[in-house]
Amino acid sequence: MPYVTTRDDIRLHYKDWGSGRPVVLLGTAMMDSRMWEFQASFLAERGLRCITYDRRGCGRSDAPWDGYDYDTLADDLADVVDHLDLRDAVLVGYAVGGGEAVRYLTRHGTGRVAKLALVASTTPFLLRSEDNPDGLDIALFDEMADAIRKDRAQWLSDATVPFFGGPNADPDSLPVSPELARWLVSTGLEASPRAGTEIYRTLFTTDQRAETAEVTVPTLVIHGTEDLAAPYPLCGPRTAELIGGSRFVPYEGAPHGLFATHAERLNEDLLAFVKE
């Protein structure tokens, strides 16, 4: 399997499919790059070069104890981009991957990146504070971290229905098959418990409002209105408002896992954005 070795000597497993303009797909907190099965194949079949990789601590990549802050994750992305000598690339940041992509642009610049797509992104800021009074209480993170420590498998199983169905979903009527839902969620068990907790800490507590406003490349923002993991009112509209000239496409009724539940629509929207 191909690997990139980062500046701090961590091996990241990656896939490099197709040829043409490079599209780098950055995934959710604990799932690995297999979550992009529908998008990577679709885009590569249509004349694009799709790069996916397992974030440190996840999937088939090394799992160090530390390094799950946005600076380090953005440096990992830079090491992948530089190793493959990508130019005129499009970054697609999903959930915490959105925060990663934004930090990459503000930390490493736009020399190799032409466009940005933020899908179900956790930007710009989730945590409640004096100037973010409708944000999420830190107690929610503490409860999640405790659940991960006690029984990760049960926590992931409990998250399956809202992840693919939204807050009021019928467990027997999800828009994806039970087999697909179980398989995708099970990839989260291949992340180390330390990585899972610390990645969630990063996405939950990092204020990216100022740096999100610094993004200058053409940007597409896609967000499901029934997203619980990256709550729609806190994330999608606010991210789009901060990035001047961005295009905002809300998916009415869509949950967090729209890479699977709305795969065909997402594929077409990403293809159009990359090729325009």
C-alpha positions as CSV (number, residue, x, y, z in Angstrom):
1,M,0.0,0.0,0.0
2,P,1.3,3.5,-0.8
3,Y,2.3,5.7,2.1
4,V,3.4,9.3,2.6
5,T,5.8,9.9,5.5
6,T,5.1,13.2,7.3
7,R,7.6,15.7,8.6
8,D,7.2,14.1,12.1
9,D,7.8,10.6,10.7
10,I,4.1,9.4,10.7
11,R,3.1,7.2,7.8
12,L,-0.2,8.1,6.1
13,H,-1.9,5.6,3.8
14,Y,-3.3,7.2,0.6
15,K,-5.0,6.3,-2.7
16,D,-4.3,8.1,-5.9
17,W,-6.9,7.3,-8.6
18,G,-7.3,8.7,-12.1
19,S,-5.7,11.5,-14.0
20,G,-6.4,15.2,-14.6
21,R,-7.0,18.0,-12.2
22,P,-6.3,16.8,-8.7
23,V,-9.1,16.6,-6.1
24,V,-8.1,15.9,-2.5
25,L,-10.9,14.5,-0.4
26,L,-10.6,15.0,3.4
27,G,-13.0,13.0,5.5
28,T,-14.9,12.9,8.8
29,A,-13.3,12.6,12.3
30,M,-13.0,8.9,12.8
31,M,-13.9,7.3,9.4
32,D,-11.0,6.7,7.1
33,S,-10.8,7.4,3.3
34,R,-13.1,4.5,2.4
35,M,-16.0,6.8,3.2
36,W,-15.2,8.5,-0.2
37,E,-16.1,5.3,-2.2
38,F,-18.9,6.9,-4.1
39,Q,-17.2,10.3,-4.8
40,A,-13.7,9.1,-5.6
41,S,-14.8,6.5,-8.2
42,F,-17.3,8.9,-9.8
43,L,-14.8,11.8,-10.2
44,A,-11.9,9.6,-11.4
45,E,-14.2,8.1,-14.0
46,R,-14.8,11.6,-15.3
47,G,-11.3,12.8,-16.0
48,L,-10.2,13.9,-12.5
49,R,-7.3,12.7,-10.3
50,C,-8.7,11.8,-6.8
51,I,-6.5,11.6,-3.8
52,T,-7.8,10.2,-0.5
53,Y,-5.8,9.4,2.6
54,D,-6.4,8.1,6.1
55,R,-5.9,10.8,8.7
56,R,-3.3,10.1,11.3
57,G,-4.8,7.8,14.0
58,C,-7.3,6.5,11.6
59,G,-7.7,3.5,9.2
60,R,-4.4,2.2,7.9
61,S,-2.2,5.2,8.9
62,D,0.0,5.3,11.9
63,A,-1.6,6.2,15.2
64,P,0.7,8.4,17.3
65,W,-0.4,9.6,20.8
66,D,-0.3,13.3,19.8
67,G,-0.7,15.5,16.7
68,Y,-4.5,15.8,16.3
69,D,-4.6,19.6,16.4
70,Y,-5.4,21.6,13.2
71,D,-1.8,22.8,12.7
72,T,-0.4,19.2,12.7
73,L,-3.3,17.9,10.6
74,A,-2.8,20.8,8.1
75,D,0.9,20.0,7.9
76,D,0.0,16.3,7.2
77,L,-2.2,17.6,4.3
78,A,0.7,19.8,3.1
79,D,3.0,16.7,3.2
80,V,0.6,14.7,1.0
81,V,0.2,17.6,-1.4
82,D,3.9,18.2,-1.7
83,H,4.8,14.5,-1.9
84,L,2.5,14.1,-4.9
85,D,3.5,17.5,-6.3
86,L,-0.2,18.5,-6.7
87,R,-0.9,21.8,-8.5
88,D,-4.2,23.6,-9.3
89,A,-5.8,21.3,-6.8
90,V,-9.3,21.3,-5.4
91,L,-9.6,20.6,-1.7
92,V,-12.9,18.9,-0.5
93,G,-13.1,19.2,3.3
94,Y,-15.8,17.1,5.0
95,A,-16.7,17.8,8.6
96,V,-13.4,18.1,10.5
97,G,-11.8,17.9,7.0
98,G,-13.2,21.4,6.4
99,G,-11.3,22.8,9.4
100,E,-8.2,21.0,8.1
101,A,-8.6,22.5,4.7
102,V,-9.1,26.0,6.0
103,R,-6.1,25.7,8.3
104,Y,-4.0,24.4,5.4
105,L,-4.9,27.5,3.3
106,T,-4.1,30.0,6.1
107,R,-1.0,28.1,7.2
108,H,0.5,27.0,3.8
109,G,-1.1,29.3,1.3
110,T,-2.8,28.9,-2.0
111,G,0.2,28.1,-4.2
112,R,-1.0,24.6,-4.9
113,V,-4.8,25.0,-4.4
114,A,-7.2,26.6,-6.8
115,K,-10.6,25.9,-5.1
116,L,-12.2,24.7,-1.9
117,A,-15.4,22.8,-1.3
118,L,-16.6,22.5,2.3
119,V,-19.2,19.8,2.8
120,A,-20.9,19.3,6.2
121,S,-18.0,21.3,7.6
122,T,-17.6,21.9,11.3
123,T,-16.3,25.4,10.5
124,P,-16.4,28.1,11.8
125,F,-16.9,27.5,15.5
126,L,-19.0,25.0,17.5
127,L,-18.3,25.8,21.1
128,R,-20.5,28.1,23.2
129,S,-18.7,31.3,24.3
130,E,-19.6,34.9,25.2
131,D,-19.5,35.9,21.6
132,N,-20.9,32.6,20.4
133,P,-23.9,32.2,22.8
134,D,-25.8,29.7,20.7
135,G,-22.9,27.4,20.4
136,L,-22.7,23.9,21.9
137,D,-21.9,23.4,25.6
138,I,-18.5,21.9,26.4
139,A,-20.4,19.3,28.5
140,L,-21.6,17.7,25.2
141,F,-17.9,17.0,24.3
142,D,-17.2,15.7,27.7
143,E,-20.1,13.2,27.5
144,M,-19.0,12.1,24.0
145,A,-15.4,11.6,25.2
146,D,-16.6,9.6,28.1
147,A,-18.8,7.4,25.9
148,I,-15.8,6.8,23.5
149,R,-13.6,5.7,26.5
150,K,-16.3,3.4,27.9
151,D,-17.6,1.7,24.8
152,R,-16.7,3.1,21.4
153,A,-18.6,0.4,19.6
154,Q,-21.8,1.2,21.3
155,W,-21.3,4.9,20.9
156,L,-20.8,4.5,17.1
157,S,-23.8,2.2,16.9
158,D,-26.0,4.8,18.7
159,A,-24.8,7.5,16.3
160,T,-25.6,5.5,13.1
161,V,-29.3,6.5,12.8
162,P,-28.9,10.3,13.3
163,F,-25.7,10.3,11.2
164,F,-27.6,8.9,8.2
165,G,-31.1,10.0,9.0
166,G,-31.1,13.2,11.0
167,P,-32.7,13.9,14.4
168,N,-36.1,12.3,13.8
169,A,-35.2,9.4,11.6
170,D,-36.9,6.0,11.7
171,P,-34.2,3.4,12.2
172,D,-36.1,1.1,9.8
173,S,-36.3,3.7,7.0
174,L,-32.8,5.1,6.6
175,P,-31.9,6.4,3.1
176,V,-29.0,3.9,3.0
177,S,-29.0,0.1,3.4
178,P,-28.3,-1.3,6.9
179,E,-25.3,-3.0,5.5
180,L,-23.8,0.1,4.1
181,A,-24.5,2.1,7.3
182,R,-22.9,-0.6,9.5
183,W,-19.9,-0.9,7.2
184,L,-19.2,2.8,7.1
185,V,-19.6,3.4,10.8
186,S,-17.5,0.4,11.6
187,T,-14.5,2.0,9.9
188,G,-14.5,4.4,12.9
189,L,-13.5,1.5,15.1
190,E,-10.2,1.4,13.2
191,A,-9.3,4.8,14.6
192,S,-7.4,4.7,17.8
193,P,-9.5,5.8,20.8
194,R,-7.0,8.6,21.5
195,A,-7.3,9.9,18.0
196,G,-11.0,9.8,18.1
197,T,-11.2,11.8,21.3
198,E,-8.6,14.4,20.3
199,I,-9.9,15.0,16.8
200,Y,-13.3,15.7,18.3
201,R,-11.7,18.0,20.8
202,T,-10.1,19.9,18.0
203,L,-13.2,20.3,15.9
204,F,-15.3,21.1,18.9
205,T,-13.2,23.7,20.6
206,T,-11.2,25.5,17.8
207,D,-12.4,28.9,16.9
208,Q,-11.9,29.2,13.1
209,R,-14.0,32.3,12.5
210,A,-11.1,34.6,11.7
211,E,-9.2,32.2,9.5
212,T,-12.4,31.1,7.6
213,A,-12.9,34.8,6.7
214,E,-9.4,34.8,5.3
215,V,-10.2,32.2,2.6
216,T,-9.8,33.7,-0.8
217,V,-10.1,30.8,-3.3
218,P,-13.4,30.1,-5.0
219,T,-15.4,28.1,-2.4
220,L,-18.5,25.9,-2.5
221,V,-20.3,25.3,0.8
222,I,-22.7,22.3,1.0
223,H,-24.6,21.5,4.2
224,G,-27.6,19.4,5.1
225,T,-30.3,21.2,7.0
226,E,-30.8,18.3,9.4
227,D,-27.1,17.8,10.2
228,L,-26.6,17.1,13.9
229,A,-22.8,16.4,13.9
230,A,-22.1,19.8,12.4
231,P,-25.3,21.7,13.3
232,Y,-26.7,23.6,10.3
233,P,-27.3,26.9,12.0
234,L,-23.8,27.0,13.5
235,C,-21.9,25.8,10.5
236,G,-23.2,25.9,6.9
237,P,-24.7,29.4,6.6
238,R,-22.1,31.0,8.9
239,T,-19.2,29.5,7.0
240,A,-20.6,30.7,3.7
241,E,-21.2,34.2,5.1
242,L,-17.6,34.5,6.3
243,I,-16.1,33.4,2.9
244,G,-16.5,36.3,0.5
245,G,-18.0,35.2,-2.9
246,S,-18.7,31.7,-1.8
247,R,-21.6,29.7,-3.1
248,F,-23.9,28.1,-0.5
249,V,-26.0,25.1,-1.4
250,P,-28.2,23.8,1.4
251,Y,-29.4,20.2,1.1
252,E,-32.9,20.4,2.5
253,G,-33.6,17.6,5.0
254,A,-30.1,16.1,4.6
255,P,-28.3,14.6,7.6
256,H,-24.5,14.6,8.3
257,G,-23.8,11.5,6.2
258,L,-24.9,13.0,2.9
259,F,-21.7,11.6,1.2
260,A,-23.8,8.3,1.2
261,T,-27.4,9.5,1.6
262,H,-27.1,12.1,-1.1
263,A,-24.2,10.6,-3.0
264,E,-25.5,11.2,-6.6
265,R,-26.4,14.9,-5.9
266,L,-23.1,15.5,-4.1
267,N,-21.2,13.8,-6.9
268,E,-22.8,16.1,-9.6
269,D,-22.3,19.2,-7.5
270,L,-18.6,18.5,-6.9
271,L,-18.0,17.6,-10.5
272,A,-19.6,20.8,-11.7
273,F,-17.7,22.9,-9.2
274,V,-14.3,21.3,-10.1
275,K,-14.8,21.6,-13.8
276,E,-16.3,25.1,-14.1
